[in-house]
Amino acid sequence: MDELPDDLKPCPCGSGKCLSECCEPILDGSPARTAEQLMRSRYTAYVLGRSEYLRQSWHPDTRPSRVRIDDTRWLSLTIESTEKGGADDASGKVSFTAAFMDKDECRLLHETSRFDKIDAHWYYLDGDCRIDSPGRNDLCPCGSGKKFKRCCG
């Protein structure tokens, strides 16, 4: 099967938009309008291996000296809820679940991330997270529509 042209590739963040119309402009320097947009762009940066973007989008007070991206295979992102974080807010929270493969095991990262806006730019401040595994009868995080036990489980 032929690969889609760059301007038609779906965005890894799961928005349903093309990458070129969703996270790519933010990864390339356009400011995110909301905390959720920044969250989605950071997930996409992990998928695409854009470590410098991740570092630059981290709040200056909590920014690490470098961001290391390993060989984790990210499968899906689901935004669970947002609290503030709109275009007119100075801070916000985004709760999400990101599915990934850790070696040969499917795992779920549940996080509530905090964001601050400085000079019209959103930054990731920190987050509270836990990691677990999908239940056998849950839908598979890979997006197949099958139960986890009949798919990646």
Secondary structure, DSSP 8 states (H G I E B T S, - for coil): -----GGGSB-TTSSSSBGGGTTHHHHTT---SSHHHHHHHHHHHHHHT-HHHHHHTB-TTT--S-----S-EEEEEEEEEEEE-STT-SEEEEEEEEEEEETTEEEEEEEEEEEEEETTEEEEEEEEEEEE---TTSB-TTSSSSBGGGTT-
